[in-house]
Amino acid sequence: MSLVTLFLVVCCGGWASSNQDTATLQGKRTCQKLANQVEKLEHELKNVEEKINARISNLTQTVSEAMEAMRTSGELIPAARVEQRTTYPGQAVGPEKAVDGNVDTQSHTTCDVAGQWYRYFFAEERAVGQIKVVNGKLNVHKDRLNGVRVSVMASEAQRRPCRVDTVTVREGDTVKAQTYYLDCTGNTGIGVEFVLSTTTCLEFREIEVFAP
């Protein structure tokens, strides 16, 4: 019940407690009728609001899908070679697992070194556009990827910064929620490098690099 409806009900109650003459009874009936109309209108407005929110949600989903298609509209640049600084022992989590096309596998470094890195080399020098990465973790450890930064490797030693270069991990424990897009448009190089400055594991389920 809204404040308006509550106010009308209280007023009607006030009439009901006063002398029951004809004018008072008429006022009570009018007040009650108005309260019913307001309550009905509020219910209708709530239904309209729910429909509007549903349409906004559908539109947001459509826009999100369109933006994702635009982000990855360039040609996929395959990895000719991949490397990572360290590899977690005892498991099949080498750097190749991040480029195998399977989001059920992942690359995984050790967790005891600051400055873990992952390098994705092209077969030849290429212009770079969008980069799609899928977090290696979908659970409480997903924040390990927070702050990872990408740059374009102009050479083995030289790095070029990207326009959108840092992953900020968000809520959500699904592959879709933990998929991020970075933007290196305007750069050319022999590959891309991801660097994590904190002392923790660097993990990817998938990495895809696209031409502009």
N, C-alpha and C positions, 0 to 999 in steps of 0.2 A: 504494500500500500504506500503510495506516495504521500508527501507532506500535504499536497493540495487535497487529496481525498480524505486524509486524516483530519484536516481542518474542517472540511465539510461535515464529516461524521460527528465531530465534536460539537459543531454548531447545531446540527440536527438534534443531538442529544440534549443540548441546552434548551432548545424549543420543547423537547419532549418533557423536560422537568418543570417547565413553567405552566401557568394555568392553561387548561385544555379548552380555550374558547375557539370559536370558528376560525378566527384569523390565525391563531397559533397552529391549529391543525393543518390549515392550508399552507402555512409557511413550512411546516415540517414535511408535508408531502412534496412541496416544491424543492426543498433542500435535499431530500432523499433522492428525488428524481435527478437532480443535478449531480449528486455524488455518484449515482449509477452511470450517468452519461460520461462523467470524467473517468471513471474506472474502465468503462468500455473503450474509451478513446485511448487510454494508456495501454490497454491490452493490444489494440490495433497497432499503435505506434511501436510496441515491442516486437510484434510480428514483422512489421516493415523493417525495423532495425536489423532483425535476424536475417532477413532476405538480403538486405544491402550488404551486411557483413559477409554472407556466403558468396555474393557476387564479387566483392572485393577480394576475397580469398582465392576464388577461381581466376580472377584477372591477374592477381599477383603470381599465381602458379604459372599462368600462360606467359607472362612477361619474363619470369625466371627461366623458363624453358627456352624462350626466344634468345635471351641474353647468353645462355649457355651455348646454344647453337652458334651464335655470333663469335663467342670467345674461341671456339675450336673450329672455326670455318676454314682456317688455313691448312696447308698440307702438313701432315705429321712428318717430323724429321726423325727418322729412326736412329737409335743409338748404335754407333759402330763399336763402342767400347764403354764400359762403365767401371768406376772404381769407388771405393769408400775407404776412409782412413783406417778403420779397424772393422773386424767382423766378430759378432757375438759367437763364442765357442759352442760347439756341440749341437748346432742346429743349422738347417739349410736356409740361411738368411743372408746369403751373399748379395752383392750389389745388383746382380742380374735379376734378382727376384722383383725388383722395382720396375722392370721394363719387360716383363714376360706376358703382359696383357691379362694377368689373373689377379684380381683384387683379394683373393683368398691367400695369397702368398705375400711376403714382405721382405725388404732388406732390413738389417738391424746391426748397428755398430755396438761396441761395448759401451758401458755407461760410466766409465771411470776417468774419462779424458775430456778436458775442455777443448773446444774448437774442432769437434768432429765435422767431417766434410764428406760430400758425395759429388762425384764428377760424372757428367754425361757428355761423352764425346761424339761429334758428328764424323761422318766419313770424309767431309771436306768443309771448308769454310762456308757458313750459311748465314743468311739474314734470319733473325729470331723475332718471333711475335709473342703470342700467349704461351704460358706454361701452366699445365694442369697437374696438380699433385694431390694424392690421396694419403691422408695421415696413416701411419703404420699402426696406430692404436685407435680403437673405437671405445675404449673403456676409461677407467679413472686415470690411465697414463697418457691420455691423448695430449695433455698439456706439454709433454716433452717436446713436441714440435713447435711450440710457441716461440716466435722470434727467429726462426730459421730464415736466412737471407740468401737470395739467389743473385748471381751476377753472371755476365757473359764472359767467357774466356776468350779474350782476343788472341792470346797465345798461352803457352804453358805457364808463363809467369805473370802476364798482364790481365787485369780484370776490368770490366766495364760495368758501371751501375745500371740497374733497370728502373723503369718508371714506377712500377709497383713491385717491390722486391722482398717484402717481408710477410710471413704468415702470422696472422693473429688468430689463435685457436678459439673457436666458438663452442657453444653448447651443442649437444647432440651426439648420439652414439651410433649413427648409421654412416654408411659409405657416402651417401649424398651430403649429409651434414658435415662430414669431415673431408670434403673435396674443396680445394682452394685454387684460385686462379691468380697468377702473377703475370706481369706485363713487361716484356723486354723489347718491345717494338722500337725500332730505330737503331738497333745494335746488330753487328755481325761478329761472328767468331767461330772458333773451332769446337765449341761446346758450352755448357753451362755448369756452374758450380754452386752447390748449396752448402752453407756454413752455419753451424750452430755454436754460438759463443759460450753457452752454459755447459756445465759438466754433467751431461746426461746422454742418453742414447739418441741417435738419429735414426729414425725409422720411416720408411715409405712403403705403402702398399702398391702405389703406381705413380710413375712420372711420365708425362707426355709433353713433348716440346713441339710447337707448331711454327711454321713459317708465317710471315705477316699475311 
